[in-house]
Amino acid sequence: MEKLNFKYPASKFLQTQAHIGVVGSGDLEIVIDPSDRGFAEVTVRTGTTGFNETWKRVLERFFAQNDVSASILINDFGATPGVVSLRLAQALEVAHDAGYIKK
């Protein structure tokens, strides 16, 4: 099991928690908790080791377009970068549709 930590600047704020996906073969779970600290703090827990640079690039690309301040936990079970991007986008879509993001 590998635990990775990342931090990204942010200017948008969530008002409530979001939960997307499930931990299962080739998938992942994302839990987002609101934060007023002005940055996103991401913790990735994965059983697939050696992909730190891949995680870094996928998350950098996501947060370059979505600067949301939150504490994010990702529990991974072998998800591809495409699935990671999809799940992150789904989490923000759910938050946006529910009116959770303060602008």
C-alpha positions as a printed NumPy array, in Angstrom:
array([[  0.   ,   0.   ,   0.   ],
       [  1.365,   3.397,  -0.993],
       [  0.208,   6.739,   0.402],
       [  0.832,   9.871,  -1.686],
       [  0.195,  13.484,  -0.674],
       [ -0.252,  16.506,  -2.935],
       [ -1.173,  20.174,  -2.409],
       [ -2.589,  22.698,  -4.933],
       [ -3.606,  26.371,  -4.601],
       [ -7.343,  27.084,  -4.783],
       [ -9.823,  29.954,  -4.875],
       [-13.229,  28.169,  -4.956],
       [-14.794,  26.695,  -1.851],
       [-17.103,  23.759,  -1.206],
       [-19.903,  24.016,   1.313],
       [-20.467,  20.303,   1.9  ],
       [-18.9  ,  16.875,   1.518],
       [-19.067,  14.803,  -1.689],
       [-18.545,  11.066,  -2.156],
       [-18.04 ,   9.493,  -5.588],
       [-17.243,   5.946,  -6.728],
       [-16.408,   2.738,  -4.937],
       [-13.189,   0.913,  -4.264],
       [-13.213,  -2.11 ,  -6.54 ],
       [-11.325,  -3.729,  -9.357],
       [-10.006,  -0.995, -11.647],
       [-11.929,   1.768,  -9.888],
       [-11.554,   4.243,  -7.068],
       [-13.429,   6.195,  -4.431],
       [-13.151,   9.947,  -3.867],
       [-14.221,  11.652,  -0.637],
       [-14.145,  15.455,  -0.664],
       [-14.444,  17.508,   2.518],
       [-14.809,  21.303,   2.446],
       [-11.84 ,  23.435,   3.426],
       [-11.435,  27.186,   3.845],
       [ -7.62 ,  27.033,   3.776],
       [ -7.259,  28.203,   0.163],
       [ -5.678,  25.021,  -1.156],
       [ -6.563,  21.471,  -2.078],
       [ -4.855,  18.793,  -0.045],
       [ -5.025,  15.397,  -1.767],
       [ -4.188,  12.06 ,  -0.183],
       [ -4.032,   9.026,  -2.46 ],
       [ -4.047,   5.544,  -0.95 ],
       [ -3.253,   2.917,  -3.567],
       [ -2.163,  -0.679,  -3.719],
       [ -0.438,  -0.013,  -7.041],
       [  3.039,   1.282,  -6.265],
       [  5.447,   3.225,  -8.452],
       [  2.962,   5.593, -10.112],
       [  3.721,   8.769,  -8.118],
       [  4.649,  10.745, -11.25 ],
       [  1.486,   9.619, -13.068],
       [ -0.7  ,  10.656, -10.131],
       [  1.121,  13.994,  -9.962],
       [  0.495,  14.744, -13.663],
       [ -3.183,  13.732, -13.579],
       [ -3.851,  15.834, -10.466],
       [ -1.857,  18.834, -11.752],
       [ -3.924,  18.827, -14.944],
       [ -7.174,  18.607, -12.971],
       [ -6.334,  21.367, -10.48 ],
       [ -5.007,  23.681, -13.194],
       [ -8.623,  23.852, -14.419],
       [-10.489,  23.299, -11.128],
       [ -9.016,  25.272,  -8.254],
       [-11.279,  24.028,  -5.479],
       [-10.228,  24.281,  -1.834],
       [-10.852,  20.925,  -0.177],
       [ -9.42 ,  17.959,   1.628],
       [ -9.598,  15.071,  -0.842],
       [ -9.076,  11.399,  -0.096],
       [ -8.686,   9.017,  -3.026],
       [ -8.827,   5.288,  -2.331],
       [ -7.522,   3.57 ,  -5.458],
       [ -7.821,  -0.01 ,  -6.624],
       [ -5.862,   0.12 ,  -9.879],
       [ -7.773,   2.872, -11.693],
       [ -6.35 ,   4.212, -14.942],
       [ -5.569,   7.942, -15.317],
       [ -8.732,   8.279, -17.407],
       [-10.875,   6.848, -14.62 ],
       [ -9.196,   9.147, -12.08 ],
       [ -9.972,  12.196, -14.236],
       [-13.551,  11.011, -14.771],
       [-14.19 ,  10.477, -11.052],
       [-12.721,  13.873, -10.121],
       [-14.895,  15.564, -12.764],
       [-17.942,  13.662, -11.474],
       [-17.276,  14.851,  -7.935],
       [-17.17 ,  18.482,  -9.049],
       [-20.248,  18.025, -11.231],
       [-22.199,  16.63 ,  -8.284],
       [-21.028,  19.516,  -6.101],
       [-21.839,  22.09 ,  -8.785],
       [-25.303,  20.633,  -9.543],
       [-26.152,  20.658,  -5.852],
       [-24.937,  24.252,  -5.509],
       [-22.091,  23.33 ,  -3.182],
       [-19.398,  25.494,  -4.743],
       [-19.222,  29.12 ,  -3.57 ],
       [-17.829,  31.43 ,  -6.248]])
